[in-house]
């Protein structure tokens, strides 16, 4: 993993056509702007993890009733 330090309004270029810009830093949050071609999918990691967990539950057909983490996945899944 490459680790870099950036300040507000500074950018990173990835490849020839992806630009990440630090828009704001406030408290424990960083606002990031991403410019990329439409064919490049961009996802928040936590949503992908929840979707993968949900898919495992749906495919297996086994919906645990006492597993708090599975309940969390089901409760937070919205379409």
N, CA, C and O atoms as a Maestro MAE file, in Angstrom:
{
 s_m_m2io_version
 :::
 2.0.0
}

f_m_ct {
 s_m_title
 :::
 protein
 m_atom[316] {
  # First column is atom index #
  i_m_mmod_type
  r_m_x_coord
  r_m_y_coord
  r_m_z_coord
  i_m_residue_number
  s_m_chain_name
  s_m_pdb_residue_name
  s_m_pdb_atom_name
  i_m_atomic_number
  :::
  1 25 0.849 -1.177 0.000 1 A "UNK " " N  " 7
  2 3 0.000 0.000 0.000 1 A "UNK " " CA " 6
  3 2 0.893 1.237 0.000 1 A "UNK " " C  " 6
  4 15 1.811 1.361 0.811 1 A "UNK " " O  " 8
  5 25 0.610 2.126 -0.904 2 A "UNK " " N  " 7
  6 3 1.295 3.414 -0.953 2 A "UNK " " CA " 6
  7 2 0.565 4.361 -0.005 2 A "UNK " " C  " 6
  8 15 -0.655 4.501 -0.086 2 A "UNK " " O  " 8
  9 25 1.299 5.009 0.886 3 A "UNK " " N  " 7
  10 3 0.704 5.947 1.836 3 A "UNK " " CA " 6
  11 2 1.253 7.333 1.539 3 A "UNK " " C  " 6
  12 15 2.467 7.540 1.521 3 A "UNK " " O  " 8
  13 25 0.352 8.281 1.305 4 A "UNK " " N  " 7
  14 3 0.733 9.649 0.981 4 A "UNK " " CA " 6
  15 2 0.027 10.624 1.903 4 A "UNK " " C  " 6
  16 15 -1.029 10.319 2.457 4 A "UNK " " O  " 8
  17 25 0.610 11.779 2.061 5 A "UNK " " N  " 7
  18 3 -0.017 12.856 2.816 5 A "UNK " " CA " 6
  19 2 -0.470 13.921 1.833 5 A "UNK " " C  " 6
  20 15 0.304 14.350 0.977 5 A "UNK " " O  " 8
  21 25 -1.712 14.347 1.952 6 A "UNK " " N  " 7
  22 3 -2.275 15.385 1.091 6 A "UNK " " CA " 6
  23 2 -2.989 16.395 1.959 6 A "UNK " " C  " 6
  24 15 -3.486 16.054 3.032 6 A "UNK " " O  " 8
  25 25 -3.045 17.623 1.509 7 A "UNK " " N  " 7
  26 3 -3.792 18.677 2.181 7 A "UNK " " CA " 6
  27 2 -5.036 18.994 1.351 7 A "UNK " " C  " 6
  28 15 -5.176 18.519 0.224 7 A "UNK " " O  " 8
  29 25 -5.923 19.791 1.909 8 A "UNK " " N  " 7
  30 3 -7.120 20.200 1.172 8 A "UNK " " CA " 6
  31 2 -6.732 20.809 -0.172 8 A "UNK " " C  " 6
  32 15 -5.756 21.551 -0.279 8 A "UNK " " O  " 8
  33 25 -7.509 20.480 -1.177 9 A "UNK " " N  " 7
  34 3 -7.330 20.956 -2.548 9 A "UNK " " CA " 6
  35 2 -6.102 20.392 -3.254 9 A "UNK " " C  " 6
  36 15 -5.747 20.859 -4.336 9 A "UNK " " O  " 8
  37 25 -5.452 19.403 -2.663 10 A "UNK " " N  " 7
  38 3 -4.356 18.711 -3.341 10 A "UNK " " CA " 6
  39 2 -4.908 17.434 -3.947 10 A "UNK " " C  " 6
  40 15 -5.875 16.864 -3.443 10 A "UNK " " O  " 8
  41 25 -4.286 16.986 -5.036 11 A "UNK " " N  " 7
  42 3 -4.810 15.847 -5.785 11 A "UNK " " CA " 6
  43 2 -3.773 14.762 -5.984 11 A "UNK " " C  " 6
  44 15 -2.573 14.968 -5.800 11 A "UNK " " O  " 8
  45 25 -4.274 13.602 -6.364 12 A "UNK " " N  " 7
  46 3 -3.468 12.462 -6.790 12 A "UNK " " CA " 6
  47 2 -3.978 12.039 -8.148 12 A "UNK " " C  " 6
  48 15 -5.181 12.082 -8.403 12 A "UNK " " O  " 8
  49 25 -3.086 11.636 -9.012 13 A "UNK " " N  " 7
  50 3 -3.469 11.120 -10.313 13 A "UNK " " CA " 6
  51 2 -3.125 9.631 -10.335 13 A "UNK " " C  " 6
  52 15 -2.004 9.239 -10.012 13 A "UNK " " O  " 8
  53 25 -4.090 8.816 -10.713 14 A "UNK " " N  " 7
  54 3 -3.895 7.371 -10.813 14 A "UNK " " CA " 6
  55 2 -4.039 6.996 -12.279 14 A "UNK " " C  " 6
  56 15 -5.075 7.242 -12.897 14 A "UNK " " O  " 8
  57 25 -2.981 6.393 -12.829 15 A "UNK " " N  " 7
  58 3 -3.007 6.051 -14.251 15 A "UNK " " CA " 6
  59 2 -3.132 7.314 -15.078 15 A "UNK " " C  " 6
  60 15 -2.616 8.372 -14.718 15 A "UNK " " O  " 8
  61 25 -3.831 7.178 -16.197 16 A "UNK " " N  " 7
  62 3 -3.990 8.309 -17.104 16 A "UNK " " CA " 6
  63 2 -5.305 9.047 -16.936 16 A "UNK " " C  " 6
  64 15 -5.478 10.138 -17.479 16 A "UNK " " O  " 8
  65 25 -6.254 8.453 -16.173 17 A "UNK " " N  " 7
  66 3 -7.586 9.051 -16.218 17 A "UNK " " CA " 6
  67 2 -8.362 9.037 -14.900 17 A "UNK " " C  " 6
  68 15 -9.588 9.151 -14.908 17 A "UNK " " O  " 8
  69 25 -7.673 8.900 -13.781 18 A "UNK " " N  " 7
  70 3 -8.359 8.959 -12.483 18 A "UNK " " CA " 6
  71 2 -7.673 10.022 -11.633 18 A "UNK " " C  " 6
  72 15 -6.455 10.010 -11.454 18 A "UNK " " O  " 8
  73 25 -8.483 10.942 -11.114 19 A "UNK " " N  " 7
  74 3 -7.962 12.014 -10.267 19 A "UNK " " CA " 6
  75 2 -8.723 12.022 -8.951 19 A "UNK " " C  " 6
  76 15 -9.953 12.087 -8.937 19 A "UNK " " O  " 8
  77 25 -7.985 11.955 -7.839 20 A "UNK " " N  " 7
  78 3 -8.559 12.058 -6.500 20 A "UNK " " CA " 6
  79 2 -8.145 13.401 -5.920 20 A "UNK " " C  " 6
  80 15 -6.964 13.750 -5.930 20 A "UNK " " O  " 8
  81 25 -9.119 14.156 -5.413 21 A "UNK " " N  " 7
  82 3 -8.830 15.457 -4.826 21 A "UNK " " CA " 6
  83 2 -9.359 15.481 -3.400 21 A "UNK " " C  " 6
  84 15 -10.501 15.096 -3.149 21 A "UNK " " O  " 8
  85 25 -8.533 15.931 -2.476 22 A "UNK " " N  " 7
  86 3 -8.968 16.104 -1.088 22 A "UNK " " CA " 6
  87 2 -9.742 17.424 -1.044 22 A "UNK " " C  " 6
  88 15 -9.167 18.497 -1.221 22 A "UNK " " O  " 8
  89 25 -11.039 17.331 -0.807 23 A "UNK " " N  " 7
  90 3 -11.896 18.518 -0.814 23 A "UNK " " CA " 6
  91 2 -11.944 19.205 0.541 23 A "UNK " " C  " 6
  92 15 -11.941 20.433 0.621 23 A "UNK " " O  " 8
  93 25 -11.989 18.404 1.616 24 A "UNK " " N  " 7
  94 3 -12.080 18.986 2.954 24 A "UNK " " CA " 6
  95 2 -11.641 17.962 3.991 24 A "UNK " " C  " 6
  96 15 -11.801 16.756 3.806 24 A "UNK " " O  " 8
  97 25 -11.090 18.467 5.074 25 A "UNK " " N  " 7
  98 3 -10.745 17.637 6.220 25 A "UNK " " CA " 6
  99 2 -11.402 18.292 7.424 25 A "UNK " " C  " 6
  100 15 -11.133 19.451 7.741 25 A "UNK " " O  " 8
  101 25 -12.271 17.531 8.094 26 A "UNK " " N  " 7
  102 3 -13.019 18.101 9.216 26 A "UNK " " CA " 6
  103 2 -13.167 17.021 10.275 26 A "UNK " " C  " 6
  104 15 -13.823 16.004 10.049 26 A "UNK " " O  " 8
  105 25 -12.559 17.244 11.426 27 A "UNK " " N  " 7
  106 3 -12.619 16.233 12.483 27 A "UNK " " CA " 6
  107 2 -11.984 14.947 12.000 27 A "UNK " " C  " 6
  108 15 -10.847 14.948 11.528 27 A "UNK " " O  " 8
  109 25 -12.707 13.857 12.116 28 A "UNK " " N  " 7
  110 3 -12.202 12.557 11.700 28 A "UNK " " CA " 6
  111 2 -12.640 12.168 10.302 28 A "UNK " " C  " 6
  112 15 -12.522 11.003 9.922 28 A "UNK " " O  " 8
  113 25 -13.145 13.118 9.529 29 A "UNK " " N  " 7
  114 3 -13.633 12.806 8.184 29 A "UNK " " CA " 6
  115 2 -12.857 13.562 7.120 29 A "UNK " " C  " 6
  116 15 -12.410 14.690 7.325 29 A "UNK " " O  " 8
  117 25 -12.709 12.904 5.976 30 A "UNK " " N  " 7
  118 3 -12.055 13.512 4.821 30 A "UNK " " CA " 6
  119 2 -13.026 13.419 3.655 30 A "UNK " " C  " 6
  120 15 -13.537 12.337 3.363 30 A "UNK " " O  " 8
  121 25 -13.288 14.534 2.984 31 A "UNK " " N  " 7
  122 3 -14.129 14.532 1.773 31 A "UNK " " CA " 6
  123 2 -13.204 14.406 0.582 31 A "UNK " " C  " 6
  124 15 -12.274 15.195 0.409 31 A "UNK " " O  " 8
  125 25 -13.474 13.399 -0.239 32 A "UNK " " N  " 7
  126 3 -12.639 13.116 -1.396 32 A "UNK " " CA " 6
  127 2 -13.487 13.224 -2.656 32 A "UNK " " C  " 6
  128 15 -14.574 12.651 -2.736 32 A "UNK " " O  " 8
  129 25 -12.983 13.961 -3.634 33 A "UNK " " N  " 7
  130 3 -13.631 14.030 -4.941 33 A "UNK " " CA " 6
  131 2 -12.893 13.089 -5.882 33 A "UNK " " C  " 6
  132 15 -11.664 13.026 -5.865 33 A "UNK " " O  " 8
  133 25 -13.637 12.363 -6.697 34 A "UNK " " N  " 7
  134 3 -13.038 11.404 -7.622 34 A "UNK " " CA " 6
  135 2 -13.519 11.716 -9.030 34 A "UNK " " C  " 6
  136 15 -14.720 11.763 -9.293 34 A "UNK " " O  " 8
  137 25 -12.577 11.926 -9.923 35 A "UNK " " N  " 7
  138 3 -12.880 12.084 -11.341 35 A "UNK " " CA " 6
  139 2 -12.358 10.842 -12.042 35 A "UNK " " C  " 6
  140 15 -11.161 10.556 -12.009 35 A "UNK " " O  " 8
  141 25 -13.265 10.102 -12.678 36 A "UNK " " N  " 7
  142 3 -12.897 8.863 -13.365 36 A "UNK " " CA " 6
  143 2 -13.888 8.619 -14.489 36 A "UNK " " C  " 6
  144 15 -15.019 9.100 -14.433 36 A "UNK " " O  " 8
  145 25 -13.479 7.881 -15.501 37 A "UNK " " N  " 7
  146 3 -14.417 7.536 -16.568 37 A "UNK " " CA " 6
  147 2 -15.605 6.759 -16.008 37 A "UNK " " C  " 6
  148 15 -15.477 6.056 -15.006 37 A "UNK " " O  " 8
  149 25 -16.754 6.887 -16.654 38 A "UNK " " N  " 7
  150 3 -17.971 6.208 -16.193 38 A "UNK " " CA " 6
  151 2 -17.815 4.698 -16.133 38 A "UNK " " C  " 6
  152 15 -18.484 4.049 -15.328 38 A "UNK " " O  " 8
  153 25 -16.958 4.122 -16.957 39 A "UNK " " N  " 7
  154 3 -16.815 2.668 -16.962 39 A "UNK " " CA " 6
  155 2 -15.974 2.142 -15.800 39 A "UNK " " C  " 6
  156 15 -15.851 0.929 -15.631 39 A "UNK " " O  " 8
  157 25 -15.399 3.027 -15.005 40 A "UNK " " N  " 7
  158 3 -14.641 2.620 -13.814 40 A "UNK " " CA " 6
  159 2 -15.602 2.616 -12.627 40 A "UNK " " C  " 6
  160 15 -16.066 3.678 -12.212 40 A "UNK " " O  " 8
  161 25 -15.909 1.434 -12.070 41 A "UNK " " N  " 7
  162 3 -16.806 1.397 -10.911 41 A "UNK " " CA " 6
  163 2 -16.111 1.948 -9.664 41 A "UNK " " C  " 6
  164 15 -14.940 1.659 -9.415 41 A "UNK " " O  " 8
  165 25 -16.839 2.733 -8.895 42 A "UNK " " N  " 7
  166 3 -16.325 3.297 -7.644 42 A "UNK " " CA " 6
  167 2 -17.332 2.956 -6.558 42 A "UNK " " C  " 6
  168 15 -18.507 3.305 -6.666 42 A "UNK " " O  " 8
  169 25 -16.874 2.270 -5.503 43 A "UNK " " N  " 7
  170 3 -17.755 1.816 -4.434 43 A "UNK " " CA " 6
  171 2 -17.145 2.134 -3.080 43 A "UNK " " C  " 6
  172 15 -15.923 2.150 -2.931 43 A "UNK " " O  " 8
  173 25 -17.986 2.384 -2.102 44 A "UNK " " N  " 7
  174 3 -17.521 2.475 -0.715 44 A "UNK " " CA " 6
  175 2 -17.319 1.050 -0.219 44 A "UNK " " C  " 6
  176 15 -18.196 0.200 -0.376 44 A "UNK " " O  " 8
  177 25 -16.167 0.795 0.377 45 A "UNK " " N  " 7
  178 3 -15.804 -0.568 0.789 45 A "UNK " " CA " 6
  179 2 -16.829 -1.183 1.732 45 A "UNK " " C  " 6
  180 15 -17.168 -2.357 1.584 45 A "UNK " " O  " 8
  181 25 -17.331 -0.415 2.697 46 A "UNK " " N  " 7
  182 3 -18.255 -0.992 3.678 46 A "UNK " " CA " 6
  183 2 -19.550 -1.453 3.026 46 A "UNK " " C  " 6
  184 15 -20.176 -2.400 3.500 46 A "UNK " " O  " 8
  185 25 -19.959 -0.801 1.950 47 A "UNK " " N  " 7
  186 3 -21.164 -1.244 1.250 47 A "UNK " " CA " 6
  187 2 -20.915 -2.540 0.490 47 A "UNK " " C  " 6
  188 15 -21.798 -3.394 0.415 47 A "UNK " " O  " 8
  189 25 -19.729 -2.691 -0.071 48 A "UNK " " N  " 7
  190 3 -19.387 -3.934 -0.756 48 A "UNK " " CA " 6
  191 2 -19.329 -5.098 0.222 48 A "UNK " " C  " 6
  192 15 -19.799 -6.192 -0.087 48 A "UNK " " O  " 8
  193 25 -18.758 -4.870 1.396 49 A "UNK " " N  " 7
  194 3 -18.655 -5.929 2.394 49 A "UNK " " CA " 6
  195 2 -20.044 -6.353 2.846 49 A "UNK " " C  " 6
  196 15 -20.319 -7.549 2.948 49 A "UNK " " O  " 8
  197 25 -20.937 -5.381 3.124 50 A "UNK " " N  " 7
  198 3 -22.309 -5.708 3.518 50 A "UNK " " CA " 6
  199 2 -23.018 -6.476 2.402 50 A "UNK " " C  " 6
  200 15 -23.742 -7.434 2.673 50 A "UNK " " O  " 8
  201 25 -22.814 -6.059 1.148 51 A "UNK " " N  " 7
  202 3 -23.459 -6.732 0.023 51 A "UNK " " CA " 6
  203 2 -22.942 -8.160 -0.120 51 A "UNK " " C  " 6
  204 15 -23.719 -9.074 -0.398 51 A "UNK " " O  " 8
  205 25 -21.638 -8.362 0.066 52 A "UNK " " N  " 7
  206 3 -21.068 -9.708 -0.012 52 A "UNK " " CA " 6
  207 2 -21.622 -10.590 1.102 52 A "UNK " " C  " 6
  208 15 -21.952 -11.751 0.860 52 A "UNK " " O  " 8
  209 25 -21.728 -10.056 2.317 53 A "UNK " " N  " 7
  210 3 -22.282 -10.817 3.438 53 A "UNK " " CA " 6
  211 2 -23.732 -11.173 3.165 53 A "UNK " " C  " 6
  212 15 -24.151 -12.302 3.420 53 A "UNK " " O  " 8
  213 25 -24.499 -10.232 2.652 54 A "UNK " " N  " 7
  214 3 -25.901 -10.479 2.344 54 A "UNK " " CA " 6
  215 2 -26.024 -11.561 1.271 54 A "UNK " " C  " 6
  216 15 -26.871 -12.449 1.373 54 A "UNK " " O  " 8
  217 25 -25.179 -11.483 0.244 55 A "UNK " " N  " 7
  218 3 -25.212 -12.482 -0.831 55 A "UNK " " CA " 6
  219 2 -24.949 -13.885 -0.281 55 A "UNK " " C  " 6
  220 15 -25.601 -14.846 -0.689 55 A "UNK " " O  " 8
  221 25 -23.998 -14.002 0.642 56 A "UNK " " N  " 7
  222 3 -23.703 -15.311 1.250 56 A "UNK " " CA " 6
  223 2 -24.925 -15.855 1.973 56 A "UNK " " C  " 6
  224 15 -25.217 -17.048 1.885 56 A "UNK " " O  " 8
  225 25 -25.640 -14.993 2.688 57 A "UNK " " N  " 7
  226 3 -26.835 -15.409 3.422 57 A "UNK " " CA " 6
  227 2 -27.921 -15.842 2.442 57 A "UNK " " C  " 6
  228 15 -28.559 -16.876 2.639 57 A "UNK " " O  " 8
  229 25 -28.131 -15.063 1.397 58 A "UNK " " N  " 7
  230 3 -29.175 -15.370 0.423 58 A "UNK " " CA " 6
  231 2 -28.864 -16.669 -0.313 58 A "UNK " " C  " 6
  232 15 -29.747 -17.511 -0.479 58 A "UNK " " O  " 8
  233 25 -27.628 -16.840 -0.753 59 A "UNK " " N  " 7
  234 3 -27.233 -18.036 -1.501 59 A "UNK " " CA " 6
  235 2 -27.354 -19.279 -0.632 59 A "UNK " " C  " 6
  236 15 -27.828 -20.316 -1.095 59 A "UNK " " O  " 8
  237 25 -26.930 -19.184 0.619 60 A "UNK " " N  " 7
  238 3 -26.964 -20.359 1.496 60 A "UNK " " CA " 6
  239 2 -28.390 -20.669 1.955 60 A "UNK " " C  " 6
  240 15 -28.689 -21.807 2.317 60 A "UNK " " O  " 8
  241 25 -29.269 -19.666 1.943 61 A "UNK " " N  " 7
  242 3 -30.630 -19.861 2.426 61 A "UNK " " CA " 6
  243 2 -30.694 -19.983 3.936 61 A "UNK " " C  " 6
  244 15 -31.759 -20.228 4.503 61 A "UNK " " O  " 8
  245 25 -29.557 -19.811 4.583 62 A "UNK " " N  " 7
  246 3 -29.470 -19.957 6.033 62 A "UNK " " CA " 6
  247 2 -29.417 -18.568 6.659 62 A "UNK " " C  " 6
  248 15 -28.365 -17.929 6.673 62 A "UNK " " O  " 8
  249 25 -30.539 -18.106 7.170 63 A "UNK " " N  " 7
  250 3 -30.586 -16.795 7.810 63 A "UNK " " CA " 6
  251 2 -30.538 -17.017 9.313 63 A "UNK " " C  " 6
  252 15 -31.547 -17.367 9.926 63 A "UNK " " O  " 8
  253 25 -29.353 -16.811 9.917 64 A "UNK " " N  " 7
  254 3 -29.220 -17.030 11.358 64 A "UNK " " CA " 6
  255 2 -30.072 -16.031 12.144 64 A "UNK " " C  " 6
  256 15 -30.151 -14.858 11.780 64 A "UNK " " O  " 8
  257 25 -30.698 -16.489 13.203 65 A "UNK " " N  " 7
  258 3 -31.545 -15.598 13.992 65 A "UNK " " CA " 6
  259 2 -30.836 -15.085 15.237 65 A "UNK " " C  " 6
  260 15 -31.280 -14.099 15.824 65 A "UNK " " O  " 8
  261 25 -29.746 -15.722 15.657 66 A "UNK " " N  " 7
  262 3 -29.066 -15.306 16.877 66 A "UNK " " CA " 6
  263 2 -27.726 -14.643 16.615 66 A "UNK " " C  " 6
  264 15 -27.025 -14.298 17.566 66 A "UNK " " O  " 8
  265 25 -27.349 -14.456 15.368 67 A "UNK " " N  " 7
  266 3 -26.053 -13.876 15.027 67 A "UNK " " CA " 6
  267 2 -26.224 -12.378 14.823 67 A "UNK " " C  " 6
  268 15 -26.834 -11.943 13.847 67 A "UNK " " O  " 8
  269 25 -25.680 -11.590 15.749 68 A "UNK " " N  " 7
  270 3 -25.856 -10.140 15.702 68 A "UNK " " CA " 6
  271 2 -25.268 -9.539 14.438 68 A "UNK " " C  " 6
  272 15 -25.831 -8.590 13.894 68 A "UNK " " O  " 8
  273 25 -24.151 -10.067 13.958 69 A "UNK " " N  " 7
  274 3 -23.546 -9.486 12.762 69 A "UNK " " CA " 6
  275 2 -24.416 -9.745 11.539 69 A "UNK " " C  " 6
  276 15 -24.507 -8.885 10.663 69 A "UNK " " O  " 8
  277 25 -25.050 -10.891 11.458 70 A "UNK " " N  " 7
  278 3 -25.933 -11.171 10.330 70 A "UNK " " CA " 6
  279 2 -27.172 -10.285 10.400 70 A "UNK " " C  " 6
  280 15 -27.666 -9.812 9.377 70 A "UNK " " O  " 8
  281 25 -27.665 -10.068 11.604 71 A "UNK " " N  " 7
  282 3 -28.805 -9.173 11.771 71 A "UNK " " CA " 6
  283 2 -28.432 -7.773 11.291 71 A "UNK " " C  " 6
  284 15 -29.223 -7.097 10.634 71 A "UNK " " O  " 8
  285 25 -27.213 -7.350 11.631 72 A "UNK " " N  " 7
  286 3 -26.728 -6.032 11.198 72 A "UNK " " CA " 6
  287 2 -26.734 -5.948 9.685 72 A "UNK " " C  " 6
  288 15 -27.172 -4.942 9.127 72 A "UNK " " O  " 8
  289 25 -26.260 -6.979 9.012 73 A "UNK " " N  " 7
  290 3 -26.216 -6.983 7.558 73 A "UNK " " CA " 6
  291 2 -27.625 -6.889 6.992 73 A "UNK " " C  " 6
  292 15 -27.877 -6.091 6.090 73 A "UNK " " O  " 8
  293 25 -28.536 -7.686 7.507 74 A "UNK " " N  " 7
  294 3 -29.905 -7.690 6.990 74 A "UNK " " CA " 6
  295 2 -30.596 -6.365 7.295 74 A "UNK " " C  " 6
  296 15 -31.322 -5.841 6.451 74 A "UNK " " O  " 8
  297 25 -30.383 -5.822 8.477 75 A "UNK " " N  " 7
  298 3 -31.071 -4.585 8.877 75 A "UNK " " CA " 6
  299 2 -30.587 -3.386 8.087 75 A "UNK " " C  " 6
  300 15 -31.341 -2.435 7.881 75 A "UNK " " O  " 8
  301 25 -29.340 -3.417 7.641 76 A "UNK " " N  " 7
  302 3 -28.788 -2.276 6.929 76 A "UNK " " CA " 6
  303 2 -28.850 -2.417 5.418 76 A "UNK " " C  " 6
  304 15 -28.399 -1.521 4.704 76 A "UNK " " O  " 8
  305 25 -29.390 -3.507 4.914 77 A "UNK " " N  " 7
  306 3 -29.478 -3.690 3.471 77 A "UNK " " CA " 6
  307 2 -30.726 -2.981 2.964 77 A "UNK " " C  " 6
  308 15 -31.837 -3.279 3.405 77 A "UNK " " O  " 8
  309 25 -30.545 -2.047 2.040 78 A "UNK " " N  " 7
  310 3 -31.652 -1.282 1.492 78 A "UNK " " CA " 6
  311 2 -31.558 -1.300 -0.009 78 A "UNK " " C  " 6
  312 15 -30.468 -1.149 -0.562 78 A "UNK " " O  " 8
  313 25 -32.677 -1.481 -0.683 79 A "UNK " " N  " 7
  314 3 -32.718 -1.383 -2.141 79 A "UNK " " CA " 6
  315 2 -33.595 -0.253 -2.539 79 A "UNK " " C  " 6
  316 15 -33.768 0.004 -3.730 79 A "UNK " " O  " 8
  :::
 }
 m_bond[315] {
  # First column is bond index #
  i_m_from
  i_m_to
  i_m_order
  :::
  1 1 2 1
  2 2 3 1
  3 3 4 2
  4 3 5 1
  5 5 6 1
  6 6 7 1
  7 7 8 2
  8 7 9 1
  9 9 10 1
  10 10 11 1
  11 11 12 2
  12 11 13 1
  13 13 14 1
  14 14 15 1
  15 15 16 2
  16 15 17 1
  17 17 18 1
  18 18 19 1
  19 19 20 2
  20 19 21 1
  21 21 22 1
  22 22 23 1
  23 23 24 2
  24 23 25 1
  25 25 26 1
  26 26 27 1
  27 27 28 2
  28 27 29 1
  29 29 30 1
  30 30 31 1
  31 31 32 2
  32 31 33 1
  33 33 34 1
  34 34 35 1
  35 35 36 2
  36 35 37 1
  37 37 38 1
  38 38 39 1
  39 39 40 2
  40 39 41 1
  41 41 42 1
  42 42 43 1
  43 43 44 2
  44 43 45 1
  45 45 46 1
  46 46 47 1
  47 47 48 2
  48 47 49 1
  49 49 50 1
  50 50 51 1
  51 51 52 2
  52 51 53 1
  53 53 54 1
  54 54 55 1
  55 55 56 2
  56 55 57 1
  57 57 58 1
  58 58 59 1
  59 59 60 2
  60 59 61 1
  61 61 62 1
  62 62 63 1
  63 63 64 2
  64 63 65 1
  65 65 66 1
  66 66 67 1
  67 67 68 2
  68 67 69 1
  69 69 70 1
  70 70 71 1
  71 71 72 2
  72 71 73 1
  73 73 74 1
  74 74 75 1
  75 75 76 2
  76 75 77 1
  77 77 78 1
  78 78 79 1
  79 79 80 2
  80 79 81 1
  81 81 82 1
  82 82 83 1
  83 83 84 2
  84 83 85 1
  85 85 86 1
  86 86 87 1
  87 87 88 2
  88 87 89 1
  89 89 90 1
  90 90 91 1
  91 91 92 2
  92 91 93 1
  93 93 94 1
  94 94 95 1
  95 95 96 2
  96 95 97 1
  97 97 98 1
  98 98 99 1
  99 99 100 2
  100 99 101 1
  101 101 102 1
  102 102 103 1
  103 103 104 2
  104 103 105 1
  105 105 106 1
  106 106 107 1
  107 107 108 2
  108 107 109 1
  109 109 110 1
  110 110 111 1
  111 111 112 2
  112 111 113 1
  113 113 114 1
  114 114 115 1
  115 115 116 2
  116 115 117 1
  117 117 118 1
  118 118 119 1
  119 119 120 2
  120 119 121 1
  121 121 122 1
  122 122 123 1
  123 123 124 2
  124 123 125 1
  125 125 126 1
  126 126 127 1
  127 127 128 2
  128 127 129 1
  129 129 130 1
  130 130 131 1
  131 131 132 2
  132 131 133 1
  133 133 134 1
  134 134 135 1
  135 135 136 2
  136 135 137 1
  137 137 138 1
  138 138 139 1
  139 139 140 2
  140 139 141 1
  141 141 142 1
  142 142 143 1
  143 143 144 2
  144 143 145 1
  145 145 146 1
  146 146 147 1
  147 147 148 2
  148 147 149 1
  149 149 150 1
  150 150 151 1
  151 151 152 2
  152 151 153 1
  153 153 154 1
  154 154 155 1
  155 155 156 2
  156 155 157 1
  157 157 158 1
  158 158 159 1
  159 159 160 2
  160 159 161 1
  161 161 162 1
  162 162 163 1
  163 163 164 2
  164 163 165 1
  165 165 166 1
  166 166 167 1
  167 167 168 2
  168 167 169 1
  169 169 170 1
  170 170 171 1
  171 171 172 2
  172 171 173 1
  173 173 174 1
  174 174 175 1
  175 175 176 2
  176 175 177 1
  177 177 178 1
  178 178 179 1
  179 179 180 2
  180 179 181 1
  181 181 182 1
  182 182 183 1
  183 183 184 2
  184 183 185 1
  185 185 186 1
  186 186 187 1
  187 187 188 2
  188 187 189 1
  189 189 190 1
  190 190 191 1
  191 191 192 2
  192 191 193 1
  193 193 194 1
  194 194 195 1
  195 195 196 2
  196 195 197 1
  197 197 198 1
  198 198 199 1
  199 199 200 2
  200 199 201 1
  201 201 202 1
  202 202 203 1
  203 203 204 2
  204 203 205 1
  205 205 206 1
  206 206 207 1
  207 207 208 2
  208 207 209 1
  209 209 210 1
  210 210 211 1
  211 211 212 2
  212 211 213 1
  213 213 214 1
  214 214 215 1
  215 215 216 2
  216 215 217 1
  217 217 218 1
  218 218 219 1
  219 219 220 2
  220 219 221 1
  221 221 222 1
  222 222 223 1
  223 223 224 2
  224 223 225 1
  225 225 226 1
  226 226 227 1
  227 227 228 2
  228 227 229 1
  229 229 230 1
  230 230 231 1
  231 231 232 2
  232 231 233 1
  233 233 234 1
  234 234 235 1
  235 235 236 2
  236 235 237 1
  237 237 238 1
  238 238 239 1
  239 239 240 2
  240 239 241 1
  241 241 242 1
  242 242 243 1
  243 243 244 2
  244 243 245 1
  245 245 246 1
  246 246 247 1
  247 247 248 2
  248 247 249 1
  249 249 250 1
  250 250 251 1
  251 251 252 2
  252 251 253 1
  253 253 254 1
  254 254 255 1
  255 255 256 2
  256 255 257 1
  257 257 258 1
  258 258 259 1
  259 259 260 2
  260 259 261 1
  261 261 262 1
  262 262 263 1
  263 263 264 2
  264 263 265 1
  265 265 266 1
  266 266 267 1
  267 267 268 2
  268 267 269 1
  269 269 270 1
  270 270 271 1
  271 271 272 2
  272 271 273 1
  273 273 274 1
  274 274 275 1
  275 275 276 2
  276 275 277 1
  277 277 278 1
  278 278 279 1
  279 279 280 2
  280 279 281 1
  281 281 282 1
  282 282 283 1
  283 283 284 2
  284 283 285 1
  285 285 286 1
  286 286 287 1
  287 287 288 2
  288 287 289 1
  289 289 290 1
  290 290 291 1
  291 291 292 2
  292 291 293 1
  293 293 294 1
  294 294 295 1
  295 295 296 2
  296 295 297 1
  297 297 298 1
  298 298 299 1
  299 299 300 2
  300 299 301 1
  301 301 302 1
  302 302 303 1
  303 303 304 2
  304 303 305 1
  305 305 306 1
  306 306 307 1
  307 307 308 2
  308 307 309 1
  309 309 310 1
  310 310 311 1
  311 311 312 2
  312 311 313 1
  313 313 314 1
  314 314 315 1
  315 315 316 2
  :::
 }
}
